[in-house]
Amino acid sequence: METVKELVQFMQPNQRLDLKAVALTHVLGLTGSTEGKSAILSLDDMLMAIFGLTFDGNQTVAKDAVLSLINLTAEEEAAIKVFQLAKQLQPPFAIVEVAAKEITNEQSDLADPWSMVLSNLTRVESLVHEILDTLEKDDQTLPRLAKAFAQLDYNKKKAKLHYLAPIFCNLTQVSRGRELCCHRKYQLLEKLLPFASFEGSVVRRGGTIGILKNVCFDTVYHDVILNEQSSILVAILQPLCGPEEFSDEDNELLPIELQYLPESKTREEDPDLRKMLLECLLQLCSTRRSREILRSQGVYEILREYHKWEAKVAKDSDCLLACENVVDILIKKEEEIGLDNYKTEVEVPAEQSEKFVQEDAAYVKTLLD
């Protein structure tokens, strides 16, 4: 602890560059271990020194300071500590504003590491409302972040900005974030949608699918998602589609973008992401109106082919079960279902729920054996 404390004196803005660099390199190494992080987080002076060095004129020093913050905010409790201390300083270290400014600066060399810091902070649900308050102070910040995400060549220093996807996903943990994402004022969802099938980064793709899942869990937005002019349903279904040929009758049901897909078309390779997409569809089955739209858009036909592929090729039991949960609803007539809204009209006792889980697991095992 004393050794760590002694490093603080060498991490002051007016200190010699070589001393700052060596001390910070040592600190960055410490942030890679649990013990090291604990030692640093217990020293407010050390955190303050790291905050200050993120503005250093030397690019290597500034980058190492931001990389240290990435490691220090990786766990929830530590992220809260960093966020609260930054706020309490006089003057405060405006960590969210600094991150947003760097991310949206086309010439920033630190856009990627700062996006990872902001991703870590927004993962903590208790901080999201306050972070949204900050991001909304300037009504151009969210649109700029969305533009930075949607434009792959936005950063001229070759930053990828993939972590903007989990940032937006984390913001949609709360209803206010979902509202902002779907609001016509920002049109964030429309800008993010194409990346649900982005092959260049599982982080970007996964974050985008996470946004869709969070929005689908809120029935308030089901009409927006299933609107005829909306391409959200297509974004959910496209990664689940393969190269299979459909009959002309089936093809007529499908959205135009999903008709006659090429032989080279592949499905989402990550089983966790496939499951999330299927969970989106399950949530959209909540109301009668939504179920009728899903049937009319050929969702059952797509899942029929997907199920064959999952059972024979990918063989992920969780995905198979998630698919069957959707299909079980869509193949029923509404008279059989007898409910307008599953979410508000059905309560399953805990013991029955556990029984269903066990039965499901046993059933899926028979499919894969």
N, C-alpha and C positions, 0 to 999 in steps of 0.2 A: 504493500500500500504506500509506504513512504517513498519507494522508488518511483511509483507512478506519480505521486504528488510533486516530486522534484522536477518532473518533466514540464509542468505547467509554466515555469519561469522561462523555458526555452521556446514556448509556443505563443509568445506575445507578438503583435503586429510589427513592433519596431526592433525585434530581435534579428540577429544575423541570419541570412537566408540558409546557410549550411546547418546552423543549429536548429532552426525551425524544421527543416526538411528531415533531419535525422530523428528528432524527437517525435515528429508526427508519423514517420514511418514506423517507429516503435509502437506508438499508440494504435495505429491501424492494425498492426499485428496482434495487439492485445484484444482488439474487438472481435477477433476470430475465435476466441474461446469464451466459455461461460464465465470462468473466473476473472478473466481480463475485463469483460464487459461489466461485471458486477463492481469491480474496483473503480472503473471509470465513472459509472453511473452514480457512485456514492460521493463523487467529488464534483460539486457544482462548478468550482473554478475550472476544472478540466473541461467540462462541457461548454462553458462559456468561451474558453480558449479555442475549442474546436469550432464553435459558431463563428468566432471572429476570423479564423483562418479560411473559412469558405469564401471570403472576399479577397484573399491574398492576391497580390499582383502576379505572383509566380503560379503558373497554371498547374504545375505538378503538386505544389503545396495545397492549392485550393481543391484540386481533385481528390487528394488523399483525405482532406477534411470531410468532403461530402461522402466519400466511400466509408469513412468511419461512421458517419451518421446513418448510412444504410444499415450497417451491422448493428448499431446501437438501437435502432427502431424496429428490429426484426421481430421482437416479441411484444405482446400487447402492453404489459406492465411498463416495460422500458420505453415504449413509444409514448405512452401517457406521460412519463417522467420528463422526457425530452421536450414534448409539446408544452407542458405546463411551465417548465423552467424557462423556455424561450419566451413565453408570454409574460412571465413575472419580472424579467430583467428590465432595468431602466437605463437606456431606452430598450424596449422589447426587441428581441430578435424575431422578426416577422417571417417565420419559417415557411408558412404556406405561401405568402406573397412572393418571397424570394424564389421558392420552387416554381411557382406558376410563371414568374417573370423569366427565369432561365429556360424553362421548357418552351415557352412561346417566342424566345429570342432565336431567330433563324441562324444567328452567327455564334450561338453558345456552344462551347466545347463540353459543357457540363450538363446539357439537357437530359441525357440518359440517366446519369447517376441521380440528378435531382428528381426525375420522374419516379425512380425507385424509392427515394425517401418519401415522396408524397403518396406513393402506393402503400407503403408500410403504415403511414399515419392514417390514411383513409380506411384501412382494414379494421381499425378500432371503431366499432359502431358508436361508442359513446362520444367520440370526437367528431363524427361526421356532420352533425348540425352546425357546430362551431366552424368547421372548415368550409361548409357551404356558405355560412354568413360571410366569411372572408372572401370567398370566390365571387360572391354576388355584389360585393361593394362596388366593383367596377363592372358594369353590365357588358363589357367587351371581353372579360376574362374567359368565361365559359365558351363563347363562340371561338375565341382564339385557340383555346385548348382543343376544341373539336376540329378546327381547321388543321392544327398541327398533327392531329391524329389521322385525319382523313387524307392528307396530302403526303404521300410517301417520301417525296423529296423535299419536304418542308425545311428540314434543317440542312444548312449548307455545309456543315462540318461533319456530315455523314452520321449523325445520331439517328438511330432507328425509331425511337419514341414508342416502342411496342408497349411499354408499361403504362401508357395512357389508357389502354384497354382495362387493366385491372383497377386503375384509378376510377374510371367512370363506373365500372362494375361495383366497386366498393361504395360509391356515392349512392347507388340505387338500392343499397341495403335498407334505406329508410324511405318512407313514403314521399317525403319532400324531394329527395333525389330522383325518384321515379317520375314525379310530376315535372320536374325540370327537364328530364330526359325526353319526355313525351310532349312537352309544351311547344306549340307552333312558333313561339318567339325565338327559340334556339334551334329547333329542328335537329337536335342532337342524334336522335335515334336513326333518322334517315341517313345521316352522314356516317354512322358507325356500322350500319347493317352489312355492307359488302364484305366486311372483314370476318364474318362468321364462317367464311369458307377460305380465308386467307392461308395459303399453304406455306408462306415464308416464315411464320412464327406461331408456335403453339401458345405463347403468352398472349399475343394480340388476338388470336382466334378464340382462345379460351376465355379471355376477358370479355370479348364481344358476346359470346354465347352466354356467359354469366349475366350480362346486362339483360339479354332476352329472357332468361329464366326469371330474374328478379321482377321484371315488368309483367311477365305472364302470371306470376303468383298473385298479382293484384288485379282482381276481377274488374276494377274500375276501368282498366285499359283494354279489356278484351274487345270492345267495339272498335277501338283505334287499331288494334293488331289485325283484326279480321275485316277491316274496311276494304271495299273493292279496290280503292286506289292505293292501298298500302301494300308494300312488298315484304312486310315482316314475316308473314306466314311462309313465303317463298324462301326467305333467309333461314328459317327454322328447318324446312324440309330439304333444301338443296344438299346439305351435307349427309343426309340420310339416303339420298338417291344414288343408284348405281347405273350401270349401262343397260339394264334390262329393257327389252322392247315390250311395249304395252299394245293391247288391241286398240283399234281405232276408237271403239266405244269407251275404253278406259282413258285413252289419251284426251278425249274431249272433256273429261272431268278435270284434268290437271291444269294448273296455271300454265300459261303459254311458255313461261321461262323454263318449265320442267318437262316440256314435251320433246320427244325425239332427242334425248341426250346422246352424246357421242359414245362410241365404244370405249373410249379412253377414260370415261367418267369413273372416278373412284369415290368411295365413301370416307367419311371422317375416320381417321386411323386411331384416334385416342378414345378408348372405351368410356372414360369419365365424361368426355365431351358428348359422345353419342347419348349417354344416359341423361345428361342435362337437357339435350334437345328433346328427347322423349318425354322428360318431365315437363317441359314447356307445353307439349301437346296434351299431356294429361291435365294440366291446369286449365287449358283451353276447353276441355271437355266439361267444365263445371256447370255451364248453363245450357239449357235446351237450344237456344238460338245459336250459340257457338258450336254445339255438336252438329247441328244441321248444316252450318257453313262448312265445317271440316269435312263432312260427308260429301257435300257438293263440290269440294275442291280436290277430291280424289285422295284424301289422306289415307283412307283405309287401303286403297290400291297400292300406294307407295309403301305402306308399312307391311303389306302382305309380302312384297318382294324383299323388303329389308329383313323381315323375320327369317325368310329362307336363307339369306346370306349370313345372317348372324348365327343361325343354328349350324350351318355347314362350314363356314369359313372362319369368322372371328371368334365364335364360341365363348362369348362373355355372358355369364349367367345373369348378371345384374341388368345388362342391356336387354336380354331376351325377356326378362320379367317386366321391365319397364315398357317394352313394346307391347307385350300381351295385355298389360293393364289398360293401355289406350285402345287396343283393338277390341277388347272385351266390351268396352262402352260403345264404340262406333258400330259394331255389328248388331247391337240391340236396337229394336224399334223403340221409339219414345214411349209408346204405350207400355212396353215392358219395364222401362226405367221408372216411369211414373213420378219423376221429380223434375222440377224446373232447375233447381240449383243444388248440386251435391254438397257444396261447402256450407250452406246455411241450413240444410234440411236433414243432414245425416250425421249422427254421432255414433262412433264405434267404441264400445267398452274396451278398456285396456287389455283385459284377458282375451277377448276375441281378436283384437288386433295382433297380439302375439301368436295366437293360433294360426291366423291367416299368413303371417310371415313364415312360420314353419312349413305350412302346407305349400306355400309358393316355392320355397327353397327345394322341397322334395320333388315338386312337379318339374321345375326347371332342370333338376338333375337328370330326370328321365329323358328330357329332350337332348341332353348333351352326351348321355351314355351311348 
